[in-house]
Amino acid sequence: MSGVEIILAALNLVTGSGLVLTLVTLKQAKRKAVNEVEKGNIELVTSSVNEMLQSVNSLMTQNRELVQEVVNRNNENTDLKKKLETLSKKLDRMQRAIRDVLVVLEKLDVDEQLLRNLKEEIK
């Protein structure tokens, strides 16, 4: 057998048995499967990113609400501190006035027991 005959016999065997067609079909099937896997991966990543964005947006909304609540409470605390300072000043003035009244009452020779009770109450 000559070289040409061997080549022709091999080509006849390859083309006659459908080996080339099978190889081409397998290659296309592989390419299609790879494309589907890549498409699935892209969809999975897209879905994951969308879920993460929704979670981040939800957390940001909660954070804004918490910050606003803290600001409101801080304002309330500031108002309460001002009121407390005002009341403390008024209380100090009242205690001074009571002391002054006690001094006057002592000079007027008021009952000692009454004076003692009043002094105890302002302490």
C-alpha positions as CSV (number, residue, x, y, z in Angstrom):
1,M,0.0,0.0,0.0
2,S,1.3,3.4,-0.9
3,G,1.2,6.5,1.3
4,V,-1.6,8.0,-0.7
5,E,-3.7,4.9,-0.3
6,I,-3.1,4.9,3.4
7,I,-4.1,8.6,3.7
8,L,-7.2,8.0,1.6
9,A,-8.1,4.9,3.7
10,A,-7.8,7.0,6.9
11,L,-9.9,9.8,5.5
12,N,-12.5,7.3,4.3
13,L,-12.6,5.8,7.8
14,V,-12.8,9.2,9.5
15,T,-15.5,10.6,7.2
16,G,-17.3,7.4,6.7
17,S,-17.8,6.6,10.4
18,G,-19.1,10.1,11.3
19,L,-16.1,10.8,13.6
20,V,-15.7,14.3,12.3
21,L,-19.4,15.1,12.6
22,T,-19.3,13.7,16.2
23,L,-16.2,15.8,17.1
24,V,-17.9,19.0,15.7
25,T,-21.1,18.2,17.5
26,L,-19.3,17.6,20.8
27,K,-17.3,20.8,20.4
28,Q,-20.5,22.8,19.8
29,A,-22.3,21.0,22.8
30,K,-19.3,21.9,25.0
31,R,-19.3,25.5,23.8
32,K,-23.1,25.7,24.5
33,A,-22.7,24.2,28.0
34,V,-19.9,26.6,28.8
35,N,-22.0,29.6,27.7
36,E,-24.9,28.4,29.8
37,V,-22.7,28.0,32.9
38,E,-21.3,31.5,32.3
39,K,-24.8,32.9,31.8
40,G,-25.9,31.2,35.1
41,N,-22.9,32.6,36.9
42,I,-23.6,36.1,35.6
43,E,-27.2,35.8,36.7
44,L,-26.2,34.5,40.1
45,V,-23.7,37.3,40.6
46,T,-26.3,39.9,39.5
47,S,-28.9,38.5,41.9
48,S,-26.4,38.5,44.7
49,V,-25.3,42.1,44.0
50,N,-29.0,43.2,43.9
51,E,-29.7,41.5,47.2
52,M,-26.7,43.1,48.8
53,L,-27.8,46.5,47.4
54,Q,-31.2,46.0,48.9
55,S,-29.7,45.1,52.2
56,V,-27.4,48.1,52.2
57,N,-30.3,50.4,51.3
58,S,-32.4,48.9,54.2
59,L,-29.5,49.4,56.6
60,M,-28.9,52.9,55.5
61,T,-32.6,53.7,56.0
62,Q,-32.4,52.2,59.5
63,N,-29.2,54.2,60.2
64,R,-30.8,57.4,59.2
65,E,-33.8,56.7,61.4
66,L,-31.5,55.9,64.4
67,V,-29.4,59.1,63.8
68,Q,-32.6,61.2,63.7
69,E,-33.8,59.5,66.9
70,V,-30.5,60.3,68.6
71,V,-30.6,63.9,67.4
72,N,-34.2,64.2,68.8
73,R,-33.2,62.8,72.1
74,N,-30.2,65.0,72.3
75,N,-32.4,68.0,71.7
76,E,-34.8,66.8,74.4
77,N,-31.9,66.3,76.8
78,T,-30.7,69.8,76.1
79,D,-34.1,71.2,76.8
80,L,-34.3,69.2,80.0
81,K,-30.9,70.4,81.2
82,K,-32.0,74.0,80.6
83,K,-35.2,73.4,82.6
84,L,-33.2,71.7,85.4
85,E,-30.8,74.7,85.6
86,T,-33.7,77.1,85.8
87,L,-35.3,75.1,88.6
88,S,-32.0,74.8,90.4
89,K,-31.6,78.6,90.3
90,K,-35.2,79.1,91.6
91,L,-34.6,76.6,94.4
92,D,-31.4,78.3,95.4
93,R,-33.3,81.7,95.5
94,M,-36.1,80.1,97.5
95,Q,-33.6,78.6,100.0
96,R,-31.9,82.0,100.4
97,A,-35.3,83.6,101.0
98,I,-36.2,81.0,103.6
99,R,-32.9,81.6,105.4
100,D,-33.6,85.3,105.4
101,V,-37.0,84.7,106.8
102,L,-35.5,82.5,109.5
103,V,-33.2,85.2,110.5
104,V,-36.1,87.6,110.8
105,L,-38.1,85.1,112.7
106,E,-35.2,84.5,115.1
107,K,-35.1,88.2,115.8
108,L,-38.8,88.3,116.5
109,D,-38.4,85.6,119.1
110,V,-40.6,83.0,117.4
111,D,-41.0,79.5,118.9
112,E,-37.6,77.7,118.9
113,Q,-39.3,74.4,117.9
114,L,-40.8,75.9,114.9
115,L,-37.5,77.5,113.9
116,R,-35.7,74.2,114.3
117,N,-38.3,72.4,112.1
118,L,-37.9,75.0,109.4
119,K,-34.1,74.8,109.5
120,E,-34.3,71.1,109.2
121,E,-36.5,71.3,106.1
122,I,-34.2,73.6,104.2
123,K,-31.1,71.5,104.7
